[in-house]
Amino acid sequence: MTAQHLPEHPYTSRVIKGGALLAECRDLLRAWRPDESAADLEARVLAQDLLGRNTARRVQDLVRLVFARRYLGDPANARLLQRLLQERPRGEWFAQVSLVLAARSDRLVRDVASIVVPRLRQQGIAALSARDLVPFLSEAWQQGRTQRPWSPAVRERVSQGLVRLLTELGLLGSPRRGLRELLPCAPHPLAVAWLAYDLHFQGVTDSGVTAHPDWRLWQLDEEAVRRELSDLAPQGLWIFQAAGSVVDLRWNHFDREELADVLVGLDLL
């Protein structure tokens, strides 16, 4: 299944337990062994105390509900990200990639980041609080988009979890008087290269790559995506040509292992 054809799963309240947890996910990705299952990783994390003194239930939630769902759906991609994290640990690229993966693994995160937040921007709203997301969740419940009916208390906790996640993933700023600023997104070139190739490796067409909804998570419309890809073309990642609705991308790398070697050596800020 490609990222272009995600199933319309119902919303879950998983974000209450998960959130972004970027620091923990970095540690788990560094520790993960290729071909290691989530269950085996969980057992090793507990046995070796890789995440500090967390309870068995907490480790289970971290590994199964967050890390495995987000990063281990495609082991080849996990190996690529592990290599990039080892060689290029700095920069916002990991948070930006994690936003895409979180949105792919959780429909609620995807819809809030790609529908609700842009809608607020269009309305001229510059900041939000967890309370601002409650009406959207109430509407979702009324329209049957939740896995089961949510009480007002659960809707409030889900809203708070979403705000924490979006803050850590770079869409929202630090709290000020109960509000968090909607932040602009400047995608890191490494994240742009990763997403373009990730879509390509999944079989998305060239025109589908530039028009793919994943880019909207970074506030990029199709014209902006074309500019990003054109700007990166001199790095030798691809040859990019576009005229009207026609997009032609000549991809220079043919698997993720080769791509990892190239990306770690690029002169990217």
N, C-alpha and C positions, 0 to 999 in steps of 0.2 A: 504493500500500500504506500503510495507516495504522499508527501505533505500536501499535494494539490487536492487530494480526495480524502480528507479526514472525516471519520464518521461523526454524526451529530449526537454524541453521547449527552445524557442529561448532566446538568450541573451537579457537582458534589460539594460537600463541605470540607473536602480534604485540605483546603488551604488553612484551616484552623490549626491543624497539626503540623503542616509543612512550612509554608512560607518560602522565601528564597533560599535562606540558609547557605549563602555563597561560601562562607569560610569552611563550613562542614563539607560542602560538596567539592571544594578544591582539595581538601584533605582526602576525601574518599576517592576522587579521581586519581590522585597521585598514588594512593595505596592499591587501587584496583589492579588485578592481574588479568591480562587478556585471556578470554575464555572462562573467566571465573564467574560463576552464577551469583545472583544477588544473595541467595541463601548462604553460599560459601563465604562471600565477602562479609556478610553480617556476622557469621560465626567467628571469622578471623578478627573482625573489629572488636568483638567482645573479648575474645581470648587474649588479644594483644593490647587491649585498652587503647586503641588507636584514636579514639575521640574523647579521651579523658574519662572521667567517672560518670558516664551516662548510664542510666538504667537499661536493662535488656529491652524494655518496651520502647524507650526513647530511641535506641539504636535501630530497632525494627522499623519504627516510623521513619527515621531518617533514611535508611537504606531502601526500604521497600516503597514507601509512599512518595518520596522525593527523588532520591538519587537514581534508583533503577528506572523509574518511570521516565525521568527526564533525560538521562544520559546513556542508558544501556539498551535502548530500543534498537540501536544499530551499533553493534560492537566495533565495526570498522571506524565509525565516526568517533566512538569513545576513545579508540586508540589514537586517532588523529588529535583529538582535543587533549589527551594526556600528554602527547609529545609537545604540543604547542604550549601547554601549561608549564612543562618542564623547561623549555627553551626560552619562552617569552612570558614570564609570569606577571609582568607589569602591564598597565594599560586597562582601558575599559572594555576591551574586546570580550573578556570572559563573561562579564555581566550581560553584555548585549547578546552574545550567543545563548546564554542561559535564559534570557527573556524569550527568545524564539523557541527554545526547547520546552520551556515551561508552558508556553501558549499552545504548543502542539500536543502536550500531554494532558492539558486541562482546558476544556472548552470554556469554562468560566473565566479563567485568566485570559484566554485569547479574546473573548468578547469584550471584557472590560478594557483591556489594553488597546484593542483595535477598533472598538465601536464607541464605548462610553467616553474614554479619555478624549479621542478626537472630536466627539460631539460637544464636549464641554469647551474645548478650544474654539470651536466654531461659534459657540455662543458667547465668546469673549470672557469666559471664566478662567481666571489665572491660578486658582488654588482650590483645593477640595479637602474635605474631612471624611472620615469613615461614614459619617452620617449621610453624606451626599450619595453614597452608593446604595443605601437601604431602599430607596424607591425602585431602583433598577432590580434589586433582588426580590422585592415584593411583587413586581410585575412578572418577573421570571417564574415565581411560584404560582401566580394566578394563571399563567399561560402554560403550566405544566412542564417547564423546562428544568425543574429541579428533580433530583432522584426520588425525593419524598417530600411531603410538606415540611416546611421549616417554621419553627416558632419565631416570634419577634426576637427572642434572645439569641437564637442561632443565626438569624440574619445579621444581627449586630456583630456577632463574633466573626462571621464570614467577612463582613465589610472591613473589620479591623485587620483581619489576616490579609486581605487583598491590599490594603494600604501599606502594610509592612512589606509585603512582597514587592509591590511596585516601587516603593522607596529604595529598597536594597538593589533592585534591578535598574535603577537610574531614571525612572519616569517621574518620580516625585521627589521634592526636596525635604529638608529637615522640617519638623513641625514648628510653626510660629503661631501662637495664639490659637492653637487647635487646628490650624490649616496647614496644608502642604502644597507648596508651589508646583504647578505643572511645568516640568523642565523641558527645554529643547533637547533634541537628541542629535549628536554628531557621531554617526557610526564610525568606529575605528576601521581603518583599511583592512586589518586582519579579519575583522568580523564580516566585512563586505565580501572579501575573497572567500571566506568559509561558506557563507550562505549561497553565493552564486554557484560554487562548485557542489555544494550539498544538493541543491535543487537539480543541477545537471546530472549528478550521479544517480539521482532518483528517477531519471528519465523524463524530466520536465523539458519541454521544447525550448528553444532559444527565446522565442517571443513570450513563452510562458514564464521563463525566468524573470524577465524584466517586469512582467505584469503580476507576478505572484503576490498574494496578500500578505505573506510573511514580512515583506519590506515595510508594510504599513505600521508594523509594530515599532519601527524606528522612525516613523513619521516621514517616510519617503514615498512619494507618488512615482508613477512610471517614468516621468521625465527626469526626476531626481535620480532614480536608479540608473538610467542610461548615462547620466553624467558621471556617477560614481564608477560605473564599469569602464567608461571611456577614460577616466582619469587614471585608472589602475592598469590599463592596457600596456603602457610603456614598461611596466614591471615584468612583462613577458608571461603573464598569467594566461592571457588570451588575446586574440585579435577581435576587436569589436567594431561592427559597422551597423548603422541603423539609418533607415530612410523611410519616413512615414510610419506605417504600421509594420514594416518589415525589419526584423532584427536578425543579424547574422553574427554568431559567436563561434570563433574557431578556438576550441579548447586545446591548450598546450600540454595538459597533464591528464593522465588516464586512470589513475587510482589514488586512493587516499594516502597510501604510503609514499608515493612519489610526490604528492602534493605537500605532505608534511615536510619533506626535505626542502622543498622550494620555499614554503612559507617561513620556516625558521631562518632562512638566509636572506630574506628580502629586507631592504632598507625602508622599513615602515616606522613611522613615529609611534 
